Amino acid sequence: MRVAPKPVQSFRDDFTYSNSDEAIERFPFPFVEDEYRYSVNIESHTPKGGTDSIYEHFIDIDEHYLSEMAERAIVLEENPRRCLSMGHMALAGWDFLERMMVSLSTDYPQYFSLRRDKDQWHWENTLLDIQQDFVFGDESTLPMSPLDYMGRQVQGDFALLDQRDNDLFMDAGMITCPADWSLAFDAGMSFSEWHGPVPMAHSAGIFDRALKYLTAIPIGSPARRLNWTLTVNARMDTSPEKYPDWGHERTTVTAENVAQKVYLRVELQIMDRMPRSNALLFVIRTYLISLEDIATNPEWAKRMHRAMKTLPQPLIDYKGLTRYHHLVVDYLAQFDR
């Protein structure tokens, strides 16, 4: 049975974040082979894995909901520009609001409800004690823009990609828990431009194939993939804007604390075509798990050791693991004998 959202834990300062046994069991472990290789690895976003799988519903709401919403509020208070939308993306914002409200109220009726009478809508979020009457399409009837309003109520980050000239452009989004990238910097960039720093994948033609696939996604056929990196401490906001807060933490990892301080950070990325605007919604749903928690599953620990041991140096550097990668490999080696 799905675990209900638990009281707020922190992703900063004292780092009280923790995973229950159930959260560990349902964690999206990303390594399917002993050697990690870049691949498009996109599949249809359809239910898989039974009840309480992270793939059970379009958007996964789990025990960390209240914690992530509290963290999002802090980030947006510090920097409101973590939510941006260019003028031509207004309709995409309403697409996003509708997609989220319909999905959440359908999949989690114990927490969310939506009533619609033509353009007169009523939304209720019992987890955050929100009730809102508004006119769909009329921003003046909401306390903020549709993207900003609904983005504060859903786990994950969100980019709305405008499609034109057979390319995708990052023209709107709410990004408060990025893995070392910035919406403010990438806003307006094309697909190839914001993926420019990624090593090895360009020469293999991976991004060309991915772009061709993504621009062909039709309405009603969302797709998904997993992406991963490592991070130090259970910190959601590892943005360039906050680098002074977290960059030095990479130097604090030791052989004695690596199991507790290093986290596998996995993104469930969902791509969904919006019906009115034709924008592509790009959901980045982030999960964190410590090496100590991974070690409770010896098969995961063994597989991760092999993937980390064979990771090419350009990927080690790109993912920011250079200072402590060897400590991760050494710790996991005990599970691969």
Long-range contacts (C-beta under 8 A, 24 or more apart in sequence): 1-51, 1-52, 2-51, 2-52, 2-62, 3-62, 3-63, 4-63, 5-61, 5-62, 5-63, 5-64, 5-65, 5-66, 5-127, 6-63, 6-64, 6-66, 6-67, 7-66, 8-66, 8-67, 8-70, 9-64, 9-67, 10-67, 10-71, 11-67, 11-68, 11-71, 11-177, 11-234, 11-235, 11-236, 11-237, 12-71, 12-74, 12-235, 12-237, 12-245, 15-233, 15-234, 15-235, 17-64, 17-67, 17-234, 17-288, 18-234, 19-288, 19-289, 19-290, 19-293, 20-63, 22-52, 22-63, 23-62, 23-63, 23-64, 24-289, 24-293, 24-296, 24-297, 26-52, 26-53, 26-54, 26-62, 27-266, 27-287, 27-289, 27-293, 28-54, 28-226, 28-266, 28-268, 28-287, 29-266, 29-294, 29-297, 29-300, 29-303, 29-304, 30-226, 30-227, 30-228, 30-264, 30-266, 31-228, 31-300, 31-303, 31-304, 31-307, 33-307, 34-303, 34-306, 34-307, 34-310, 35-306, 35-307, 35-310, 36-307, 36-310, 36-311, 36-315, 38-200, 38-201, 38-204, 38-206, 39-206, 40-206, 40-209, 40-210, 40-213, 40-225, 41-225, 41-226, 42-210, 42-213, 42-223, 42-224, 42-225, 42-271, 43-223, 43-224, 43-225, 44-221, 44-222, 44-223, 44-224, 45-222, 45-223, 45-224, 45-270, 45-271, 45-272, 54-268, 54-285, 54-287, 55-224, 56-107, 57-103, 57-107, 57-108, 58-99, 58-103, 58-107, 58-222, 58-270, 58-272, 59-100, 59-103, 59-104, 59-107, 59-154, 59-155, 59-156, 59-270, 59-283, 59-285, 60-155, 60-268, 60-285, 61-104, 61-107, 61-108, 61-111, 61-155, 62-155, 64-155, 65-127, 65-155, 66-127, 66-128, 68-155, 68-177, 68-236, 69-127, 69-128, 69-152, 69-153, 69-155, 71-176, 71-177, 71-236, 71-237, 72-151, 72-152, 72-176, 72-177, 73-152, 75-176, 75-177, 75-237, 76-148, 76-152, 76-176, 79-241, 81-183, 81-184, 82-174, 82-175, 82-176, 82-183, 82-184, 82-239, 83-145, 83-147, 83-148, 83-151, 83-173, 83-174, 84-172, 84-173, 84-183, 84-184, 84-187, 85-145, 85-147, 85-160, 85-171, 85-172, 85-173, 86-162, 86-171, 86-172, 86-187, 86-188, 88-162, 88-171, 89-160, 89-162, 89-171, 89-172, 89-277, 89-279, 90-139, 91-276, 91-277, 92-147, 92-160, 92-162, 92-172, 92-274, 92-276, 92-277, 92-279, 92-281, 93-145, 93-146, 93-147, 93-160, 93-172, 94-136, 94-137, 94-146, 94-276, 95-160, 95-274, 95-275, 95-276, 95-277, 95-279, 95-281, 96-146, 96-147, 96-150, 96-151, 96-158, 96-160, 96-274, 96-281, 97-146, 97-147, 97-149, 97-150, 98-136, 99-272, 99-274, 99-281, 100-150, 100-153, 100-154, 101-150, 104-153, 104-154, 125-153, 128-153, 147-172, 147-173, 147-174, 148-174, 155-285, 156-268, 156-283, 156-284, 156-285, 156-286, 157-283, 157-284, 157-286, 158-281, 158-282, 158-283, 158-284, 159-183, 159-281, 159-282, 159-284, 160-274, 160-277, 160-279, 160-280, 160-281, 160-282, 161-191, 161-279, 161-280, 161-281, 161-282, 162-279, 163-215, 163-278, 163-279, 163-280, 166-215, 167-191, 167-192, 167-211, 167-215, 168-211, 168-214, 168-215, 168-280, 170-194, 172-279, 173-282, 175-239, 175-284, 176-236, 176-237, 177-236, 177-237, 177-238, 177-286, 178-237, 178-238, 178-239, 178-284, 179-229, 179-231, 179-238, 179-265, 179-267, 179-286, 180-229, 180-238, 180-239, 180-240, 180-320, 181-239, 181-240, 182-239, 182-240, 182-241, 184-241, 185-240, 197-318, 198-318, 199-314, 199-315, 199-317, 199-318, 200-312, 200-314, 200-315, 214-271, 214-280, 215-280, 217-271, 217-272, 217-273, 217-280, 218-273, 219-273, 219-274, 219-275, 220-273, 221-273, 222-270, 222-271, 222-272, 222-273, 223-270, 223-271, 223-272, 224-268, 224-269, 224-270, 224-271, 225-269, 226-266, 226-267, 226-268, 226-269, 227-266, 227-267, 227-269, 228-264, 228-265, 228-266, 228-267, 229-265, 229-319, 229-320, 229-321, 230-262, 230-263, 230-264, 230-265, 230-319, 230-320, 230-321, 230-328, 231-262, 231-263, 231-265, 231-288, 232-261, 232-262, 232-263, 232-324, 233-261, 233-263, 234-263, 234-288, 234-290, 236-286, 236-288, 250-320, 250-323, 250-324, 251-323, 253-323, 253-324, 253-327, 254-327, 255-327, 255-330, 255-331, 258-291, 258-324, 258-327, 258-328, 258-330, 258-331, 259-290, 259-291, 259-292, 259-295, 259-331, 260-290, 260-291, 260-292, 261-290, 262-290, 262-291, 262-324, 262-327, 262-328, 263-288, 263-289, 263-290, 263-291, 264-288, 264-289, 264-290, 264-291, 264-294, 264-304, 291-328, 291-331, 291-332, 295-335, 298-335, 301-332, 301-335, 301-336, 302-332, 302-335, 302-336, 304-332, 305-329, 305-332, 305-333, 305-335, 305-336, 306-336, 308-332, 309-333
